[in-house]
Amino acid sequence: MRIISLAPSNTEILYALGCGDDIVACTRFCDYPEEAKLKPRIGGWLDVNDGLVEQHAPDVVMTSTFLQEKIVERYKKKGIALFHTDPKTLEQVFDSIHAIGKLVDKEEGANDLADSMKKGFNDVTHQPEKNQQRRQKEVNYPARPCNEKIKAYCEEWHKPPTVSGNWVPGIIEIVGGISLCPEGKVSHPVSLGEVGTFDPDCIVVSICGMGTNAKPGLITDRKGWDSLRAVRQSNIFVIDDSLLNRPGPRLVEGARQLHAYFSSVR
């Protein structure tokens, strides 16, 4: 099967299912695993070169999320076969993996992949806190109880400030947190007032496309944001956005990193 993947998450899932050789082209944002960087590029997330797509003569073009709906409609009119995923919860992420497995005749592999992710999340949930012993010794400090949830504001975009939604709040909950945005609701702009009312214990910076290049200054340099308790206490963490914003296998690693961040706040 000749596949063009227009979403990094789908590219990662295909490689995880052993179908990397079926990918004839992908976007410039498809950078994991390393082999994906060697694939021909046909544009970005939205600026897809239709001519290059047609030159590669795909059997199917794989798209993802509502952001690519215009591309989906355009290619439907061209008669190009499409496979679209749009997960908004963690359970729907698993559903999309099963659907991709069925598409590429790797249903058993998709089952194994989804089960492996679920086990990974479960392992993180039961992972002991790294600073538990330290907290027990700090008798003069009113440490947060281990079972008390961390309120986390996770930011997906900075212009304007946009809270991470969809499946990310579900991951935050798995690792012992509470998100400003509920699972299943799409990411959306928020005001300082909304964040202030939520009063997060920590802020997670997960800016789309920035990887680990995002800086805490994106938060601290904003007018008025120094009024937030999380900012005053320097509880601002930067995470590689691909570990949270891509609905694929590496969400488990994102959960591990969030767990470590939350442990340091308690």
C-alpha positions in Angstrom: 0.0 0.0 0.0 1.3 3.5 -0.9 0.5 5.9 1.9 1.0 9.6 2.3 0.8 10.7 5.9 -0.2 14.3 6.5 0.0 14.0 10.3 3.0 13.2 12.5 0.9 11.1 14.8 -0.3 8.8 12.0 3.3 8.5 10.8 4.5 7.4 14.2 1.6 4.9 14.5 2.4 3.5 11.1 6.1 3.0 12.0 5.1 1.4 15.3 3.0 -1.1 13.3 5.9 -1.9 11.1 4.5 -0.1 8.1 7.2 2.5 7.6 8.1 1.2 4.2 4.5 1.8 3.0 4.9 5.6 3.6 5.8 7.2 0.2 5.8 10.8 1.5 4.9 12.8 4.6 5.0 16.3 6.0 8.1 18.2 7.2 6.8 17.8 10.8 7.0 14.0 10.6 10.3 13.7 12.4 9.9 10.6 14.5 11.3 8.0 14.3 14.5 9.1 12.7 13.7 7.1 9.5 10.7 9.3 8.9 13.0 12.3 8.3 14.3 10.5 5.2 10.9 10.4 3.5 10.0 12.8 0.7 8.2 15.9 1.9 5.0 17.2 0.5 4.6 20.3 2.7 3.5 21.0 6.2 0.4 20.6 8.4 -1.8 22.8 6.2 0.4 24.0 3.3 0.3 20.7 1.4 1.6 20.7 -2.2 -1.2 19.0 -4.1 1.0 18.5 -7.1 3.5 16.5 -5.1 0.8 14.4 -3.5 -0.5 13.4 -6.9 3.0 12.7 -8.2 3.4 10.1 -5.5 0.2 8.3 -6.6 -0.9 7.2 -3.2 -3.4 4.5 -2.5 -4.6 6.5 0.5 -3.8 9.9 2.1 -4.0 9.9 5.9 -5.2 13.1 7.6 -5.9 14.0 11.2 -8.0 16.4 13.4 -10.4 19.1 12.4 -7.5 21.4 11.4 -7.2 19.4 8.1 -10.9 19.4 7.2 -10.4 21.8 4.3 -7.7 19.4 2.9 -10.0 16.5 3.3 -12.8 18.3 1.4 -10.4 19.3 -1.3 -9.0 15.8 -1.8 -12.5 14.3 -1.8 -13.3 16.5 -4.8 -10.2 15.3 -6.5 -11.2 11.7 -6.0 -8.2 10.9 -3.8 -8.8 8.1 -1.2 -8.7 9.4 2.3 -8.4 8.0 5.8 -9.1 10.6 8.5 -8.7 10.3 12.3 -9.9 12.9 14.8 -9.5 11.6 18.3 -10.6 14.0 21.2 -10.1 11.7 24.1 -7.5 9.1 25.1 -10.0 6.3 24.5 -10.5 7.7 21.0 -6.7 7.7 20.5 -6.8 3.9 21.1 -9.7 3.7 18.7 -7.8 5.5 16.0 -4.8 3.1 16.4 -7.2 0.1 16.0 -8.7 1.8 12.9 -5.3 2.4 11.3 -4.3 -1.2 12.1 -7.4 -2.4 10.2 -6.5 -0.2 7.3 -3.0 -1.6 6.9 -4.0 -5.2 7.8 -2.1 -5.0 11.1 -5.0 -5.5 13.5 -3.1 -7.7 15.9 -0.2 -5.3 16.0 -2.6 -2.5 16.7 -4.1 -4.4 19.6 -0.7 -5.0 21.0 0.3 -1.4 20.5 -2.8 -0.1 22.3 -2.4 -2.6 25.1 1.3 -1.6 25.5 0.3 2.0 25.8 -2.4 1.2 28.4 0.2 -0.8 30.4 2.6 2.1 30.2 0.0 4.5 31.5 -0.9 2.1 34.3 2.8 1.8 35.2 3.1 5.6 35.5 0.0 5.7 37.6 1.6 3.3 40.1 5.1 4.8 39.9 6.3 5.9 43.3 7.0 9.6 43.8 10.7 10.4 43.5 10.6 12.9 46.3 8.4 10.9 48.7 11.2 10.0 51.1 12.5 13.6 51.0 9.0 14.9 51.9 8.8 12.6 54.9 12.0 14.1 56.3 10.9 17.7 55.8 8.7 17.8 58.9 8.9 21.7 59.1 7.3 22.0 55.7 3.6 21.3 55.2 4.1 19.0 52.2 1.2 18.2 49.9 -0.3 14.8 50.6 0.6 12.1 48.0 -3.0 11.6 47.2 -3.8 15.3 46.6 -4.1 16.2 42.9 -2.0 18.8 41.2 -3.8 21.5 39.4 -2.0 22.0 36.0 -2.5 24.6 33.4 -1.0 23.1 30.2 -0.5 25.5 27.3 -0.6 24.3 23.7 -0.2 27.7 22.0 1.0 31.1 23.1 -0.6 33.6 20.7 -3.1 33.8 22.2 -2.6 31.7 25.3 -4.4 28.4 24.5 -5.1 25.6 27.0 -4.4 22.0 25.9 -7.5 20.1 25.4 -8.7 16.9 23.7 -6.8 13.8 25.2 -4.2 15.8 27.1 -6.4 16.4 30.2 -7.0 12.7 30.3 -3.2 12.2 30.6 -2.9 14.9 33.2 -5.6 13.0 35.3 -3.8 9.7 34.9 -0.7 11.1 36.5 -2.5 12.7 39.4 -3.5 16.1 38.1 -6.5 18.2 37.3 -6.6 20.2 34.1 -8.1 23.6 33.5 -9.7 22.1 30.4 -11.8 18.9 30.6 -10.9 15.9 28.5 -12.7 15.8 25.2 -13.0 19.6 24.8 -10.9 21.0 22.1 -8.0 23.3 22.9 -9.2 26.9 23.2 -7.9 30.4 24.1 -8.0 31.4 27.8 -7.7 34.6 29.7 -5.4 35.5 32.6 -8.6 35.7 34.7 -9.6 32.1 33.8 -6.2 30.8 34.7 -6.1 32.9 37.9 -9.4 31.6 39.0 -8.2 28.0 38.4 -5.1 28.9 40.4 -2.8 26.1 39.0 -0.1 24.6 41.1 2.1 24.3 38.0 2.2 25.4 34.4 3.2 23.0 31.6 4.5 24.7 28.4 3.8 22.4 25.4 3.8 24.8 22.4 2.9 23.2 19.1 5.9 22.8 16.8 8.5 24.2 19.3 9.6 20.9 20.8 11.9 21.7 23.7 12.8 25.1 22.3 9.9 26.8 24.2 11.0 28.9 27.2 9.3 29.7 30.5 9.6 33.3 29.5 6.6 32.8 27.2 4.7 32.7 30.5 6.7 34.9 32.8 7.1 37.8 30.4 3.4 38.3 30.0 1.8 41.3 31.6 0.0 40.3 34.8 1.0 36.6 34.7 3.4 37.1 37.5 0.4 37.3 39.8 -0.1 33.5 39.3 1.0 31.4 42.2 2.7 28.9 39.9 4.7 31.7 38.3 5.8 33.1 41.7 6.9 29.7 42.8 8.7 29.0 39.5 6.6 25.9 38.9 6.8 26.2 35.1 7.9 23.2 33.1 8.7 22.9 29.4 7.9 19.6 27.7 8.6 18.4 24.1 5.1 19.1 22.6 5.3 16.0 20.4 5.0 13.9 23.6 1.6 15.5 24.3 0.2 17.0 21.2 0.5 13.9 18.9 -2.1 11.3 19.6 0.2 8.3 19.2 2.5 5.9 21.1 4.8 8.5 22.7 1.9 9.9 24.8 3.1 7.4 27.4 6.5 9.1 27.6 4.7 12.4 27.9 2.8 11.0 30.9 6.1 9.9 32.5 7.5 13.4 32.2 4.3 15.0 33.6 4.5 12.6 36.5 8.0 13.7 37.3 7.0 17.4 37.1 4.0 16.9 39.4 6.2 14.9 41.9 8.5 17.9 42.2 5.6 20.2 42.9 4.2 18.1 45.8 
